[in-house]
């Protein structure tokens, strides 16, 4: 466990010693602000909820999370530090979990820094703070899912740009599978069972419940299993590179 | 400490390492020589457990690297080929990280970092970030990382690559010093390093071990070994040919013994001849053999490694 902690510390340090962390935090907060208050018409809605805040997250994360995660393994492979890391007495899973956790924690920090929005809505009205908490939890899991997928694509290549694009494409698929305009289109030619099955793979479908304030174990299970699967695949890919 | 049996690694159709076996005991410094692409780095990566072998076994300190990798890796300090380290960290941060990964904490960690900083002369750059360092410092930072847990086994891939002559000298001395209590394997292109630091050397070519012995033994395989080079006024080729095969060099003669076994008598015979003829001697050397000639001869079988210098004047 202490090894995981050591690597998490190193990775977090790597974010904050470079300007990447600060640039990311500023951009993330600007974008959430813009989407919530301008594009999401927070004030015009006239309701004390963060629907306009969370509703954008599946799209916002699409650009932001792969940018955070793309360096995780691609950079280690490019610079040769992968060899250093895996000749230290570390199990592969420890390194994978630690690197994932570090980035996830970093995104968690970014998410926590959106607290002024929560304050605003509490000052202006009387929102359901339980619902807001569920929304934050769902949003954090959503980011974790994208991040785990980015871990996987980052392990595939030593080129960060390739890792970024691959993960955006995979995550975009996970969004679109349950995006209303797309499901409406599918209803015309596919049976409802097929549409439901495809939509069940979508992060949007599972994120919806959290936004409404419902923490459903099935949704929790969905996010955690995608994370688990993607991290497992990362391990398989890394092992494959070494024995090739 | 290190036992390697029939190690094989194939990349596609290419056999990068093809049945390599050797042992290294505590107190030995093994120089690992071979042309580029001979399989040195691949072998080292298999010893350190970074890549799994296609066939064969590696055990370090009694732990099979494939079966109990963590136990084996705990005993090993490794300096990879490019001496990679995390460029965004400071030297101190990086060494502390390595120490923590190796399970050192608190006072023990501070002591370990202090020790390797002194050993590798990193004091001036301790709080500098690694990407601002010169190549020599980067290299020594990575070397310090390999030494942080005072490992029983030290594997170094070209430890003196990219260092200036003073730094090379320091690193060689360090290797020799450490070799008294550890099992060390290091690869190099520089043959003089074998003399400077090794107790034993292995030459590997196309994935196979082609020579294994002490530097003296390897040198004795040289054609030159046992020859006497004489630079003297009045000396003539005809008279020297009585003693052995003679080769004319720039203003000097090189006499090769007829039989390697009687090489020891040659020098005395030359001196006797010089005295009888009262030649004026300007220089006389007893050749020990040259490692790079041996190296070339066994790793270049097509041309049999005949260097122009040794064939000159033979016709």
Contacts between the chains, C-beta under 8 A, distances in Angstrom:
chain1	res1	chain2	res2	distance
A	2	B	100	7.5
A	2	B	103	7.7
A	3	B	101	6.2
A	6	B	97	6.6
A	6	B	100	4.3
A	6	B	101	5.6
A	7	B	101	7.7
A	9	B	97	7.9
A	10	B	86	7.4
A	10	B	89	7.4
A	10	B	97	5.2
A	13	B	88	8.0
A	13	B	89	7.1
A	13	B	93	6.9
A	14	B	86	6.9
A	14	B	88	5.1
A	14	B	89	7.4
A	17	B	88	5.3
A	17	B	89	7.4
A	17	B	129	7.4
A	18	B	88	5.6
A	79	B	84	5.6
A	79	B	86	8.0
A	79	B	87	7.0
A	80	B	80	6.4
A	80	B	81	7.8
A	80	B	82	4.8
A	80	B	84	3.5
A	81	B	84	4.7
A	81	B	85	6.8
A	81	B	86	5.9
A	83	B	45	7.2
A	83	B	50	5.3
A	83	B	80	4.7
A	83	B	84	6.6
A	84	B	78	7.6
A	84	B	80	6.0
A	84	B	84	5.6
A	84	B	85	7.0
A	84	B	142	7.7
A	84	B	145	7.5
A	86	B	49	7.6
A	86	B	50	5.5
A	87	B	48	4.3
A	87	B	49	6.3
A	87	B	50	5.1
A	87	B	73	6.3
A	87	B	76	7.0
A	87	B	78	4.6
A	87	B	80	7.4
A	88	B	73	6.5
A	88	B	98	7.4
A	88	B	101	5.0
A	88	B	102	7.2
A	89	B	70	4.7
A	89	B	71	8.0
A	89	B	73	4.2
A	89	B	74	4.7
A	89	B	101	7.2
A	89	B	102	7.0
A	89	B	103	7.9
A	90	B	70	7.9
A	90	B	101	6.5
A	91	B	70	6.8
A	242	B	50	6.5
A	242	B	51	5.0
A	242	B	52	7.0
A	243	B	51	6.4
A	243	B	52	5.1
A	244	B	11	7.4
